[in-house]
Amino acid sequence: MASWEWVAPRRQPDAQLRLRWLSNIVIWVAGLVAVYGAGALLGISVATFGTQHTIGLFNIVRVPFALACVISVLALDFGKYLEHRVMHRVPLLWRIHRMHHTDVDFDITVGFRFHPIEALISAAWSVSLIILLGAPATAVVVWHAALLVNAAFAHGNVRMPGALDGVIRLITVTPDMHRVHHSIDERESGQNLGSLLPWWDRLLGTYVAAPAAGLDTMQTGVEGFRDPKHLQLHWMLAHPFLRQ
């Protein structure tokens, strides 16, 4: 994705590219070590434990293994959509999630720009769903892997033919679709909440095809947090405790 951004960017990156990449990657690594990696491993461990001890829906109600995997992936992704929607609606949670939106540009590294507190909440939520579902460990691995890959893809500052984008966004969230979600316009930033699958937005009325200002000229970020200091790591970590 980084190579694609260099060869065919949707927009030219701003002057803060080096600082943005350094801060976004460092906070991702910190979250990965502290929470994301542990959350994924815990999810797989919980799924295996549930299978061994008959805990959760699919360990009590027997269905074909492939069907249990498909339903589990769909349910986990729908749960991620609901989590994201709540993050935008509940003021306290929005202050935590808002850091993801305060980057003034949009590229692959924004896909990993999450506060460790949000990573902890997200991991706890997904593990709870895995326990309730009795999701097979295979489904958990597939979902986590797909989510990680699409985090990079959906946040890519890349240009692709409109017709190709239209086909791909029927299957998964595309960069042009997700860029709308990072609009500085609050009416648009609360839309296109899907992380992997785009269907939940279409079904629940949160889908917007394109920003009003156009993909090439729209502004991204959050009003009140456009000062370059908010691209620095220590300000990113302090963000949930800042008032707008």
Buried (B, 14 or more C-beta within 10 A) or exposed (E): BBEBBEEEBBBEBBEBEEBBBBBBBEBBEBBBEBBBEBBBEBBBBBBEBBBEEEBBBBBEEEEEEEEBBBBBBBBBBBBBBBBBBBBBEEEEBBBBBBBBBBBBBBBBBBBBBBBBBBBBBBBEBBBEBBBBBBBBBBBBBBBBEBBBBBBBBBBBBBBBEEEEBBEBBEEBBBBBBBBBBBBBBEEBBBBBBBBBBBBBBEEBEBBBEBBEEEBEEBEBBBEEBBEEEBBBBEBBBEBBEBEE
